[in-house]
Amino acid sequence: MKEYIDRGALLKELERFPHLQMAGGIVRSMPKEDVVEVKHEEWKLCKGSITYSCTYCDYKAFPREQEEWFFCPRCGAKMDGERKGQG
Ligand SMILES: [Zn+2]
């Protein structure tokens, strides 16, 4: 499985190491890939209700749907509850 990194974040990190200036040029020369960022959210039980809502877009799901849907049907968030650097 391929893994992707944030080119801008890597270039910024490389700025901390002046002896690695050439590495920045190599990073910039690498081809770009079309990558979709994955939102990591979770189903949260709605207060006073049996329904759950997506913590990103507030889409409502019934208990059985909440158990079976690993992705929010509205916003596409992956419902694994691991929030990683939203922004
Ligand atoms: Zn959602």
PDB file of the backbone (N, CA, C, O) and the ligand in Angstrom, with CONECT records:
HET     ZN  A 101       1
ATOM      1  N   MET A   1       0.832  -1.186   0.000  1.00  0.00           N
ATOM      2  CA  MET A   1       0.000   0.000   0.000  1.00  0.00           C
ATOM      3  C   MET A   1       0.873   1.245   0.000  1.00  0.00           C
ATOM      4  O   MET A   1       1.801   1.373   0.799  1.00  0.00           O
ATOM      5  N   LYS A   2       0.562   2.150  -0.901  1.00  0.00           N
ATOM      6  CA  LYS A   2       1.315   3.404  -0.949  1.00  0.00           C
ATOM      7  C   LYS A   2       0.965   4.270   0.250  1.00  0.00           C
ATOM      8  O   LYS A   2      -0.159   4.239   0.750  1.00  0.00           O
ATOM      9  N   GLU A   3       1.926   5.028   0.693  1.00  0.00           N
ATOM     10  CA  GLU A   3       1.682   5.998   1.747  1.00  0.00           C
ATOM     11  C   GLU A   3       2.047   7.369   1.206  1.00  0.00           C
ATOM     12  O   GLU A   3       3.006   7.507   0.447  1.00  0.00           O
ATOM     13  N   TYR A   4       1.289   8.374   1.593  1.00  0.00           N
ATOM     14  CA  TYR A   4       1.515   9.725   1.100  1.00  0.00           C
ATOM     15  C   TYR A   4       1.854  10.650   2.259  1.00  0.00           C
ATOM     16  O   TYR A   4       1.422  10.442   3.393  1.00  0.00           O
ATOM     17  N   ILE A   5       2.635  11.672   1.948  1.00  0.00           N
ATOM     18  CA  ILE A   5       2.962  12.677   2.952  1.00  0.00           C
ATOM     19  C   ILE A   5       2.633  14.057   2.396  1.00  0.00           C
ATOM     20  O   ILE A   5       2.442  14.221   1.191  1.00  0.00           O
ATOM     21  N   ASP A   6       2.569  15.028   3.268  1.00  0.00           N
ATOM     22  CA  ASP A   6       2.288  16.407   2.899  1.00  0.00           C
ATOM     23  C   ASP A   6       3.603  17.049   2.446  1.00  0.00           C
ATOM     24  O   ASP A   6       4.509  17.266   3.250  1.00  0.00           O
ATOM     25  N   ARG A   7       3.691  17.353   1.129  1.00  0.00           N
ATOM     26  CA  ARG A   7       4.926  17.908   0.573  1.00  0.00           C
ATOM     27  C   ARG A   7       5.319  19.205   1.273  1.00  0.00           C
ATOM     28  O   ARG A   7       6.490  19.404   1.598  1.00  0.00           O
ATOM     29  N   GLY A   8       4.344  20.095   1.508  1.00  0.00           N
ATOM     30  CA  GLY A   8       4.628  21.366   2.164  1.00  0.00           C
ATOM     31  C   GLY A   8       5.174  21.173   3.568  1.00  0.00           C
ATOM     32  O   GLY A   8       6.100  21.870   3.984  1.00  0.00           O
ATOM     33  N   ALA A   9       4.597  20.223   4.298  1.00  0.00           N
ATOM     34  CA  ALA A   9       5.058  19.958   5.661  1.00  0.00           C
ATOM     35  C   ALA A   9       6.481  19.423   5.648  1.00  0.00           C
ATOM     36  O   ALA A   9       7.296  19.782   6.498  1.00  0.00           O
ATOM     37  N   LEU A  10       6.777  18.559   4.675  1.00  0.00           N
ATOM     38  CA  LEU A  10       8.137  18.014   4.584  1.00  0.00           C
ATOM     39  C   LEU A  10       9.146  19.111   4.244  1.00  0.00           C
ATOM     40  O   LEU A  10      10.225  19.174   4.833  1.00  0.00           O
ATOM     41  N   LEU A  11       8.786  19.982   3.282  1.00  0.00           N
ATOM     42  CA  LEU A  11       9.696  21.073   2.916  1.00  0.00           C
ATOM     43  C   LEU A  11       9.951  21.999   4.105  1.00  0.00           C
ATOM     44  O   LEU A  11      11.072  22.457   4.326  1.00  0.00           O
ATOM     45  N   LYS A  12       8.880  22.264   4.869  1.00  0.00           N
ATOM     46  CA  LYS A  12       9.031  23.114   6.053  1.00  0.00           C
ATOM     47  C   LYS A  12       9.951  22.459   7.071  1.00  0.00           C
ATOM     48  O   LYS A  12      10.777  23.131   7.688  1.00  0.00           O
ATOM     49  N   GLU A  13       9.811  21.150   7.248  1.00  0.00           N
ATOM     50  CA  GLU A  13      10.660  20.411   8.186  1.00  0.00           C
ATOM     51  C   GLU A  13      12.115  20.448   7.723  1.00  0.00           C
ATOM     52  O   GLU A  13      13.028  20.588   8.536  1.00  0.00           O
ATOM     53  N   LEU A  14      12.327  20.321   6.411  1.00  0.00           N
ATOM     54  CA  LEU A  14      13.694  20.317   5.876  1.00  0.00           C
ATOM     55  C   LEU A  14      14.392  21.657   6.087  1.00  0.00           C
ATOM     56  O   LEU A  14      15.619  21.715   6.172  1.00  0.00           O
ATOM     57  N   GLU A  15      13.598  22.750   6.172  1.00  0.00           N
ATOM     58  CA  GLU A  15      14.187  24.079   6.407  1.00  0.00           C
ATOM     59  C   GLU A  15      14.965  24.117   7.715  1.00  0.00           C
ATOM     60  O   GLU A  15      15.863  24.940   7.884  1.00  0.00           O
ATOM     61  N   ARG A  16      14.621  23.230   8.634  1.00  0.00           N
ATOM     62  CA  ARG A  16      15.310  23.189   9.928  1.00  0.00           C
ATOM     63  C   ARG A  16      16.728  22.633   9.813  1.00  0.00           C
ATOM     64  O   ARG A  16      17.528  22.770  10.739  1.00  0.00           O
ATOM     65  N   PHE A  17      17.033  22.014   8.692  1.00  0.00           N
ATOM     66  CA  PHE A  17      18.336  21.367   8.523  1.00  0.00           C
ATOM     67  C   PHE A  17      19.049  21.945   7.304  1.00  0.00           C
ATOM     68  O   PHE A  17      18.913  21.417   6.200  1.00  0.00           O
ATOM     69  N   PRO A  18      19.810  23.027   7.494  1.00  0.00           N
ATOM     70  CA  PRO A  18      20.468  23.698   6.364  1.00  0.00           C
ATOM     71  C   PRO A  18      21.344  22.771   5.521  1.00  0.00           C
ATOM     72  O   PRO A  18      21.481  22.976   4.315  1.00  0.00           O
ATOM     73  N   HIS A  19      21.934  21.759   6.144  1.00  0.00           N
ATOM     74  CA  HIS A  19      22.786  20.847   5.384  1.00  0.00           C
ATOM     75  C   HIS A  19      21.985  19.919   4.462  1.00  0.00           C
ATOM     76  O   HIS A  19      22.569  19.143   3.705  1.00  0.00           O
ATOM     77  N   LEU A  20      20.660  19.996   4.521  1.00  0.00           N
ATOM     78  CA  LEU A  20      19.815  19.162   3.658  1.00  0.00           C
ATOM     79  C   LEU A  20      19.094  19.987   2.581  1.00  0.00           C
ATOM     80  O   LEU A  20      18.046  19.575   2.082  1.00  0.00           O
ATOM     81  N   GLN A  21      19.655  21.152   2.223  1.00  0.00           N
ATOM     82  CA  GLN A  21      19.009  22.036   1.245  1.00  0.00           C
ATOM     83  C   GLN A  21      18.715  21.321  -0.079  1.00  0.00           C
ATOM     84  O   GLN A  21      17.665  21.545  -0.681  1.00  0.00           O
ATOM     85  N   MET A  22      19.627  20.470  -0.531  1.00  0.00           N
ATOM     86  CA  MET A  22      19.412  19.771  -1.809  1.00  0.00           C
ATOM     87  C   MET A  22      18.213  18.826  -1.744  1.00  0.00           C
ATOM     88  O   MET A  22      17.574  18.561  -2.762  1.00  0.00           O
ATOM     89  N   ALA A  23      17.913  18.323  -0.565  1.00  0.00           N
ATOM     90  CA  ALA A  23      16.774  17.402  -0.428  1.00  0.00           C
ATOM     91  C   ALA A  23      15.471  18.103  -0.812  1.00  0.00           C
ATOM     92  O   ALA A  23      14.568  17.476  -1.365  1.00  0.00           O
ATOM     93  N   GLY A  24      15.373  19.404  -0.518  1.00  0.00           N
ATOM     94  CA  GLY A  24      14.173  20.160  -0.872  1.00  0.00           C
ATOM     95  C   GLY A  24      13.944  20.154  -2.381  1.00  0.00           C
ATOM     96  O   GLY A  24      12.808  20.024  -2.838  1.00  0.00           O
ATOM     97  N   GLY A  25      14.995  20.292  -3.136  1.00  0.00           N
ATOM     98  CA  GLY A  25      14.886  20.257  -4.595  1.00  0.00           C
ATOM     99  C   GLY A  25      14.416  18.898  -5.095  1.00  0.00           C
ATOM    100  O   GLY A  25      13.631  18.807  -6.039  1.00  0.00           O
ATOM    101  N   ILE A  26      14.899  17.861  -4.459  1.00  0.00           N
ATOM    102  CA  ILE A  26      14.481  16.501  -4.843  1.00  0.00           C
ATOM    103  C   ILE A  26      12.998  16.309  -4.536  1.00  0.00           C
ATOM    104  O   ILE A  26      12.250  15.751  -5.339  1.00  0.00           O
ATOM    105  N   VAL A  27      12.587  16.783  -3.353  1.00  0.00           N
ATOM    106  CA  VAL A  27      11.171  16.653  -2.969  1.00  0.00           C
ATOM    107  C   VAL A  27      10.295  17.402  -3.969  1.00  0.00           C
ATOM    108  O   VAL A  27       9.264  16.885  -4.400  1.00  0.00           O
ATOM    109  N   ARG A  28      10.703  18.630  -4.343  1.00  0.00           N
ATOM    110  CA  ARG A  28       9.911  19.431  -5.294  1.00  0.00           C
ATOM    111  C   ARG A  28       9.853  18.787  -6.674  1.00  0.00           C
ATOM    112  O   ARG A  28       8.892  19.006  -7.411  1.00  0.00           O
ATOM    113  N   SER A  29      10.849  18.008  -7.033  1.00  0.00           N
ATOM    114  CA  SER A  29      10.887  17.402  -8.368  1.00  0.00           C
ATOM    115  C   SER A  29      10.048  16.132  -8.474  1.00  0.00           C
ATOM    116  O   SER A  29       9.806  15.645  -9.579  1.00  0.00           O
ATOM    117  N   MET A  30       9.606  15.596  -7.358  1.00  0.00           N
ATOM    118  CA  MET A  30       8.829  14.349  -7.385  1.00  0.00           C
ATOM    119  C   MET A  30       7.437  14.616  -7.960  1.00  0.00           C
ATOM    120  O   MET A  30       6.846  15.664  -7.698  1.00  0.00           O
ATOM    121  N   PRO A  31       6.910  13.662  -8.750  1.00  0.00           N
ATOM    122  CA  PRO A  31       5.583  13.857  -9.346  1.00  0.00           C
ATOM    123  C   PRO A  31       4.493  13.918  -8.278  1.00  0.00           C
ATOM    124  O   PRO A  31       4.588  13.283  -7.228  1.00  0.00           O
ATOM    125  N   LYS A  32       3.457  14.701  -8.577  1.00  0.00           N
ATOM    126  CA  LYS A  32       2.330  14.828  -7.649  1.00  0.00           C
ATOM    127  C   LYS A  32       1.300  13.762  -7.966  1.00  0.00           C
ATOM    128  O   LYS A  32       1.162  13.347  -9.117  1.00  0.00           O
ATOM    129  N   GLU A  33       0.580  13.318  -6.951  1.00  0.00           N
ATOM    130  CA  GLU A  33      -0.499  12.345  -7.102  1.00  0.00           C
ATOM    131  C   GLU A  33      -1.804  13.003  -6.660  1.00  0.00           C
ATOM    132  O   GLU A  33      -1.805  13.878  -5.794  1.00  0.00           O
ATOM    133  N   ASP A  34      -2.911  12.576  -7.259  1.00  0.00           N
ATOM    134  CA  ASP A  34      -4.222  13.018  -6.794  1.00  0.00           C
ATOM    135  C   ASP A  34      -4.587  12.179  -5.588  1.00  0.00           C
ATOM    136  O   ASP A  34      -4.761  10.965  -5.700  1.00  0.00           O
ATOM    137  N   VAL A  35      -4.704  12.813  -4.445  1.00  0.00           N
ATOM    138  CA  VAL A  35      -4.997  12.107  -3.204  1.00  0.00           C
ATOM    139  C   VAL A  35      -6.153  12.816  -2.510  1.00  0.00           C
ATOM    140  O   VAL A  35      -6.171  14.042  -2.405  1.00  0.00           O
ATOM    141  N   VAL A  36      -7.106  12.039  -2.042  1.00  0.00           N
ATOM    142  CA  VAL A  36      -8.238  12.603  -1.310  1.00  0.00           C
ATOM    143  C   VAL A  36      -7.940  12.480   0.181  1.00  0.00           C
ATOM    144  O   VAL A  36      -7.604  11.406   0.680  1.00  0.00           O
ATOM    145  N   GLU A  37      -8.072  13.599   0.871  1.00  0.00           N
ATOM    146  CA  GLU A  37      -7.835  13.591   2.311  1.00  0.00           C
ATOM    147  C   GLU A  37      -8.982  12.879   3.023  1.00  0.00           C
ATOM    148  O   GLU A  37     -10.147  13.132   2.717  1.00  0.00           O
ATOM    149  N   VAL A  38      -8.672  12.008   3.951  1.00  0.00           N
ATOM    150  CA  VAL A  38      -9.691  11.260   4.691  1.00  0.00           C
ATOM    151  C   VAL A  38      -9.989  11.976   6.001  1.00  0.00           C
ATOM    152  O   VAL A  38      -9.089  12.290   6.779  1.00  0.00           O
ATOM    153  N   LYS A  39     -11.282  12.225   6.225  1.00  0.00           N
ATOM    154  CA  LYS A  39     -11.705  12.798   7.505  1.00  0.00           C
ATOM    155  C   LYS A  39     -11.955  11.626   8.458  1.00  0.00           C
ATOM    156  O   LYS A  39     -12.615  10.660   8.076  1.00  0.00           O
ATOM    157  N   HIS A  40     -11.456  11.691   9.653  1.00  0.00           N
ATOM    158  CA  HIS A  40     -11.667  10.650  10.660  1.00  0.00           C
ATOM    159  C   HIS A  40     -12.637  11.185  11.703  1.00  0.00           C
ATOM    160  O   HIS A  40     -12.302  12.077  12.483  1.00  0.00           O
ATOM    161  N   GLU A  41     -13.833  10.632  11.704  1.00  0.00           N
ATOM    162  CA  GLU A  41     -14.876  11.091  12.625  1.00  0.00           C
ATOM    163  C   GLU A  41     -15.496   9.892  13.320  1.00  0.00           C
ATOM    164  O   GLU A  41     -14.979   8.777  13.244  1.00  0.00           O
ATOM    165  N   GLU A  42     -16.605  10.133  13.995  1.00  0.00           N
ATOM    166  CA  GLU A  42     -17.284   9.030  14.680  1.00  0.00           C
ATOM    167  C   GLU A  42     -18.768   9.312  14.792  1.00  0.00           C
ATOM    168  O   GLU A  42     -19.214  10.452  14.657  1.00  0.00           O
ATOM    169  N   TRP A  43     -19.530   8.248  15.043  1.00  0.00           N
ATOM    170  CA  TRP A  43     -20.955   8.387  15.329  1.00  0.00           C
ATOM    171  C   TRP A  43     -21.090   8.706  16.807  1.00  0.00           C
ATOM    172  O   TRP A  43     -20.535   8.013  17.659  1.00  0.00           O
ATOM    173  N   LYS A  44     -21.829   9.759  17.097  1.00  0.00           N
ATOM    174  CA  LYS A  44     -22.043  10.153  18.485  1.00  0.00           C
ATOM    175  C   LYS A  44     -23.531  10.071  18.785  1.00  0.00           C
ATOM    176  O   LYS A  44     -24.359  10.578  18.028  1.00  0.00           O
ATOM    177  N   LEU A  45     -23.863   9.420  19.906  1.00  0.00           N
ATOM    178  CA  LEU A  45     -25.267   9.271  20.295  1.00  0.00           C
ATOM    179  C   LEU A  45     -25.872  10.646  20.560  1.00  0.00           C
ATOM    180  O   LEU A  45     -25.328  11.446  21.322  1.00  0.00           O
ATOM    181  N   CYS A  46     -27.005  10.902  19.917  1.00  0.00           N
ATOM    182  CA  CYS A  46     -27.681  12.189  20.100  1.00  0.00           C
ATOM    183  C   CYS A  46     -28.349  12.209  21.474  1.00  0.00           C
ATOM    184  O   CYS A  46     -28.976  11.234  21.888  1.00  0.00           O
ATOM    185  N   LYS A  47     -28.205  13.311  22.158  1.00  0.00           N
ATOM    186  CA  LYS A  47     -28.766  13.461  23.490  1.00  0.00           C
ATOM    187  C   LYS A  47     -30.285  13.308  23.448  1.00  0.00           C
ATOM    188  O   LYS A  47     -30.953  13.957  22.643  1.00  0.00           O
ATOM    189  N   GLY A  48     -30.829  12.452  24.310  1.00  0.00           N
ATOM    190  CA  GLY A  48     -32.276  12.265  24.392  1.00  0.00           C
ATOM    191  C   GLY A  48     -32.879  11.586  23.178  1.00  0.00           C
ATOM    192  O   GLY A  48     -34.072  11.748  22.921  1.00  0.00           O
ATOM    193  N   SER A  49     -32.082  10.819  22.413  1.00  0.00           N
ATOM    194  CA  SER A  49     -32.572  10.178  21.201  1.00  0.00           C
ATOM    195  C   SER A  49     -31.905   8.813  21.037  1.00  0.00           C
ATOM    196  O   SER A  49     -30.911   8.509  21.696  1.00  0.00           O
ATOM    197  N   ILE A  50     -32.473   7.997  20.143  1.00  0.00           N
ATOM    198  CA  ILE A  50     -31.832   6.721  19.834  1.00  0.00           C
ATOM    199  C   ILE A  50     -30.920   6.847  18.626  1.00  0.00           C
ATOM    200  O   ILE A  50     -30.216   5.898  18.279  1.00  0.00           O
ATOM    201  N   THR A  51     -30.926   8.003  17.984  1.00  0.00           N
ATOM    202  CA  THR A  51     -30.137   8.177  16.765  1.00  0.00           C
ATOM    203  C   THR A  51     -28.727   8.665  17.090  1.00  0.00           C
ATOM    204  O   THR A  51     -28.450   9.185  18.171  1.00  0.00           O
ATOM    205  N   TYR A  52     -27.853   8.472  16.106  1.00  0.00           N
ATOM    206  CA  TYR A  52     -26.467   8.920  16.206  1.00  0.00           C
ATOM    207  C   TYR A  52     -26.250  10.003  15.156  1.00  0.00           C
ATOM    208  O   TYR A  52     -26.984  10.072  14.170  1.00  0.00           O
ATOM    209  N   SER A  53     -25.262  10.829  15.360  1.00  0.00           N
ATOM    210  CA  SER A  53     -24.952  11.832  14.343  1.00  0.00           C
ATOM    211  C   SER A  53     -23.455  11.830  14.057  1.00  0.00           C
ATOM    212  O   SER A  53     -22.628  11.569  14.931  1.00  0.00           O
ATOM    213  N   CYS A  54     -23.140  12.131  12.803  1.00  0.00           N
ATOM    214  CA  CYS A  54     -21.749  12.243  12.372  1.00  0.00           C
ATOM    215  C   CYS A  54     -21.133  13.467  13.063  1.00  0.00           C
ATOM    216  O   CYS A  54     -21.721  14.548  13.043  1.00  0.00           O
ATOM    217  N   THR A  55     -19.974  13.306  13.660  1.00  0.00           N
ATOM    218  CA  THR A  55     -19.352  14.414  14.384  1.00  0.00           C
ATOM    219  C   THR A  55     -18.807  15.487  13.439  1.00  0.00           C
ATOM    220  O   THR A  55     -18.390  16.553  13.890  1.00  0.00           O
ATOM    221  N   TYR A  56     -18.809  15.212  12.130  1.00  0.00           N
ATOM    222  CA  TYR A  56     -18.337  16.232  11.183  1.00  0.00           C
ATOM    223  C   TYR A  56     -19.498  17.018  10.574  1.00  0.00           C
ATOM    224  O   TYR A  56     -19.496  18.249  10.581  1.00  0.00           O
ATOM    225  N   CYS A  57     -20.512  16.276  10.036  1.00  0.00           N
ATOM    226  CA  CYS A  57     -21.580  16.967   9.288  1.00  0.00           C
ATOM    227  C   CYS A  57     -22.941  16.842   9.938  1.00  0.00           C
ATOM    228  O   CYS A  57     -23.917  17.381   9.418  1.00  0.00           O
ATOM    229  N   ASP A  58     -23.037  16.149  11.056  1.00  0.00           N
ATOM    230  CA  ASP A  58     -24.280  16.005  11.808  1.00  0.00           C
ATOM    231  C   ASP A  58     -25.320  15.125  11.095  1.00  0.00           C
ATOM    232  O   ASP A  58     -26.500  15.174  11.442  1.00  0.00           O
ATOM    233  N   TYR A  59     -24.907  14.336  10.118  1.00  0.00           N
ATOM    234  CA  TYR A  59     -25.833  13.406   9.457  1.00  0.00           C
ATOM    235  C   TYR A  59     -26.329  12.398  10.491  1.00  0.00           C
ATOM    236  O   TYR A  59     -25.549  11.871  11.283  1.00  0.00           O
ATOM    237  N   LYS A  60     -27.644  12.137  10.472  1.00  0.00           N
ATOM    238  CA  LYS A  60     -28.244  11.244  11.466  1.00  0.00           C
ATOM    239  C   LYS A  60     -28.286   9.800  10.965  1.00  0.00           C
ATOM    240  O   LYS A  60     -28.533   9.540   9.787  1.00  0.00           O
ATOM    241  N   ALA A  61     -28.040   8.872  11.886  1.00  0.00           N
ATOM    242  CA  ALA A  61     -28.093   7.451  11.568  1.00  0.00           C
ATOM    243  C   ALA A  61     -28.786   6.724  12.700  1.00  0.00           C
ATOM    244  O   ALA A  61     -28.616   7.059  13.872  1.00  0.00           O
ATOM    245  N   PHE A  62     -29.575   5.715  12.331  1.00  0.00           N
ATOM    246  CA  PHE A  62     -30.206   4.881  13.343  1.00  0.00           C
ATOM    247  C   PHE A  62     -29.172   3.900  13.895  1.00  0.00           C
ATOM    248  O   PHE A  62     -28.131   3.690  13.272  1.00  0.00           O
ATOM    249  N   PRO A  63     -29.447   3.289  15.067  1.00  0.00           N
ATOM    250  CA  PRO A  63     -28.445   2.407  15.695  1.00  0.00           C
ATOM    251  C   PRO A  63     -27.883   1.341  14.762  1.00  0.00           C
ATOM    252  O   PRO A  63     -26.672   1.123  14.739  1.00  0.00           O
ATOM    253  N   ARG A  64     -28.745   0.670  13.988  1.00  0.00           N
ATOM    254  CA  ARG A  64     -28.239  -0.387  13.093  1.00  0.00           C
ATOM    255  C   ARG A  64     -27.338   0.206  12.005  1.00  0.00           C
ATOM    256  O   ARG A  64     -26.313  -0.376  11.648  1.00  0.00           O
ATOM    257  N   GLU A  65     -27.731   1.360  11.490  1.00  0.00           N
ATOM    258  CA  GLU A  65     -26.908   2.020  10.464  1.00  0.00           C
ATOM    259  C   GLU A  65     -25.569   2.430  11.059  1.00  0.00           C
ATOM    260  O   GLU A  65     -24.523   2.285  10.426  1.00  0.00           O
ATOM    261  N   GLN A  66     -25.616   2.942  12.276  1.00  0.00           N
ATOM    262  CA  GLN A  66     -24.396   3.378  12.960  1.00  0.00           C
ATOM    263  C   GLN A  66     -23.409   2.228  13.109  1.00  0.00           C
ATOM    264  O   GLN A  66     -22.196   2.418  13.027  1.00  0.00           O
ATOM    265  N   GLU A  67     -23.951   1.026  13.330  1.00  0.00           N
ATOM    266  CA  GLU A  67     -23.077  -0.141  13.482  1.00  0.00           C
ATOM    267  C   GLU A  67     -22.499  -0.614  12.142  1.00  0.00           C
ATOM    268  O   GLU A  67     -21.382  -1.127  12.083  1.00  0.00           O
ATOM    269  N   GLU A  68     -23.279  -0.431  11.069  1.00  0.00           N
ATOM    270  CA  GLU A  68     -22.886  -0.979   9.766  1.00  0.00           C
ATOM    271  C   GLU A  68     -22.155   0.009   8.860  1.00  0.00           C
ATOM    272  O   GLU A  68     -21.391  -0.401   7.986  1.00  0.00           O
ATOM    273  N   TRP A  69     -22.381   1.300   9.062  1.00  0.00           N
ATOM    274  CA  TRP A  69     -21.779   2.289   8.159  1.00  0.00           C
ATOM    275  C   TRP A  69     -20.403   2.691   8.672  1.00  0.00           C
ATOM    276  O   TRP A  69     -20.276   3.327   9.718  1.00  0.00           O
ATOM    277  N   PHE A  70     -19.391   2.317   7.929  1.00  0.00           N
ATOM    278  CA  PHE A  70     -18.020   2.676   8.296  1.00  0.00           C
ATOM    279  C   PHE A  70     -17.598   4.014   7.709  1.00  0.00           C
ATOM    280  O   PHE A  70     -16.537   4.547   8.032  1.00  0.00           O
ATOM    281  N   PHE A  71     -18.463   4.553   6.826  1.00  0.00           N
ATOM    282  CA  PHE A  71     -18.239   5.875   6.261  1.00  0.00           C
ATOM    283  C   PHE A  71     -19.552   6.642   6.336  1.00  0.00           C
ATOM    284  O   PHE A  71     -20.620   6.055   6.162  1.00  0.00           O
ATOM    285  N   CYS A  72     -19.489   7.933   6.590  1.00  0.00           N
ATOM    286  CA  CYS A  72     -20.692   8.764   6.612  1.00  0.00           C
ATOM    287  C   CYS A  72     -21.202   8.901   5.172  1.00  0.00           C
ATOM    288  O   CYS A  72     -20.438   9.284   4.286  1.00  0.00           O
ATOM    289  N   PRO A  73     -22.494   8.592   4.926  1.00  0.00           N
ATOM    290  CA  PRO A  73     -23.008   8.680   3.566  1.00  0.00           C
ATOM    291  C   PRO A  73     -23.090  10.113   3.038  1.00  0.00           C
ATOM    292  O   PRO A  73     -23.173  10.304   1.825  1.00  0.00           O
ATOM    293  N   ARG A  74     -23.069  11.109   3.894  1.00  0.00           N
ATOM    294  CA  ARG A  74     -23.154  12.496   3.426  1.00  0.00           C
ATOM    295  C   ARG A  74     -21.768  13.081   3.155  1.00  0.00           C
ATOM    296  O   ARG A  74     -21.505  13.545   2.046  1.00  0.00           O
ATOM    297  N   CYS A  75     -20.886  13.067   4.141  1.00  0.00           N
ATOM    298  CA  CYS A  75     -19.599  13.765   3.989  1.00  0.00           C
ATOM    299  C   CYS A  75     -18.445  12.825   3.658  1.00  0.00           C
ATOM    300  O   CYS A  75     -17.353  13.285   3.324  1.00  0.00           O
ATOM    301  N   GLY A  76     -18.674  11.503   3.747  1.00  0.00           N
ATOM    302  CA  GLY A  76     -17.631  10.551   3.387  1.00  0.00           C
ATOM    303  C   GLY A  76     -16.594  10.307   4.468  1.00  0.00           C
ATOM    304  O   GLY A  76     -15.612   9.603   4.234  1.00  0.00           O
ATOM    305  N   ALA A  77     -16.798  10.882   5.655  1.00  0.00           N
ATOM    306  CA  ALA A  77     -15.830  10.694   6.742  1.00  0.00           C
ATOM    307  C   ALA A  77     -15.726   9.218   7.111  1.00  0.00           C
ATOM    308  O   ALA A  77     -16.721   8.493   7.110  1.00  0.00           O
ATOM    309  N   LYS A  78     -14.514   8.786   7.424  1.00  0.00           N
ATOM    310  CA  LYS A  78     -14.282   7.431   7.898  1.00  0.00           C
ATOM    311  C   LYS A  78     -14.615   7.406   9.379  1.00  0.00           C
ATOM    312  O   LYS A  78     -14.049   8.165  10.166  1.00  0.00           O
ATOM    313  N   MET A  79     -15.531   6.536   9.752  1.00  0.00           N
ATOM    314  CA  MET A  79     -16.048   6.558  11.120  1.00  0.00           C
ATOM    315  C   MET A  79     -15.226   5.639  12.026  1.00  0.00           C
ATOM    316  O   MET A  79     -15.734   4.643  12.542  1.00  0.00           O
ATOM    317  N   ASP A  80     -13.971   5.980  12.208  1.00  0.00           N
ATOM    318  CA  ASP A  80     -13.099   5.196  13.076  1.00  0.00           C
ATOM    319  C   ASP A  80     -12.701   5.960  14.332  1.00  0.00           C
ATOM    320  O   ASP A  80     -11.930   5.464  15.154  1.00  0.00           O
ATOM    321  N   GLY A  81     -13.226   7.157  14.470  1.00  0.00           N
ATOM    322  CA  GLY A  81     -13.017   7.914  15.699  1.00  0.00           C
ATOM    323  C   GLY A  81     -11.608   8.427  15.924  1.00  0.00           C
ATOM    324  O   GLY A  81     -11.296   8.914  17.011  1.00  0.00           O
ATOM    325  N   GLU A  82     -10.753   8.329  14.920  1.00  0.00           N
ATOM    326  CA  GLU A  82      -9.387   8.822  15.091  1.00  0.00           C
ATOM    327  C   GLU A  82      -9.262  10.163  14.391  1.00  0.00           C
ATOM    328  O   GLU A  82      -9.011  10.233  13.187  1.00  0.00           O
ATOM    329  N   ARG A  83      -9.433  11.189  15.139  1.00  0.00           N
ATOM    330  CA  ARG A  83      -9.307  12.529  14.566  1.00  0.00           C
ATOM    331  C   ARG A  83      -7.832  12.852  14.398  1.00  0.00           C
ATOM    332  O   ARG A  83      -7.068  12.844  15.363  1.00  0.00           O
ATOM    333  N   LYS A  84      -7.440  13.137  13.162  1.00  0.00           N
ATOM    334  CA  LYS A  84      -6.031  13.417  12.868  1.00  0.00           C
ATOM    335  C   LYS A  84      -5.919  14.744  12.139  1.00  0.00           C
ATOM    336  O   LYS A  84      -6.216  14.834  10.947  1.00  0.00           O
ATOM    337  N   GLY A  85      -5.502  15.742  12.835  1.00  0.00           N
ATOM    338  CA  GLY A  85      -5.181  17.015  12.215  1.00  0.00           C
ATOM    339  C   GLY A  85      -6.248  17.600  11.324  1.00  0.00           C
ATOM    340  O   GLY A  85      -5.983  17.908  10.162  1.00  0.00           O
ATOM    341  N   GLN A  86      -7.447  17.760  11.842  1.00  0.00           N
ATOM    342  CA  GLN A  86      -8.490  18.401  11.058  1.00  0.00           C
ATOM    343  C   GLN A  86      -8.078  19.815  10.683  1.00  0.00           C
ATOM    344  O   GLN A  86      -7.386  20.488  11.447  1.00  0.00           O
ATOM    345  N   GLY A  87      -8.487  20.247   9.555  1.00  0.00           N
ATOM    346  CA  GLY A  87      -8.149  21.614   9.169  1.00  0.00           C
ATOM    347  C   GLY A  87      -8.416  21.881   7.740  1.00  0.00           C
ATOM    348  O   GLY A  87      -8.181  22.991   7.265  1.00  0.00           O
TER     349      GLY A  87
HETATM  350 ZN    ZN A 101     -20.688  13.171   7.953  1.00  0.00          ZN2+
END
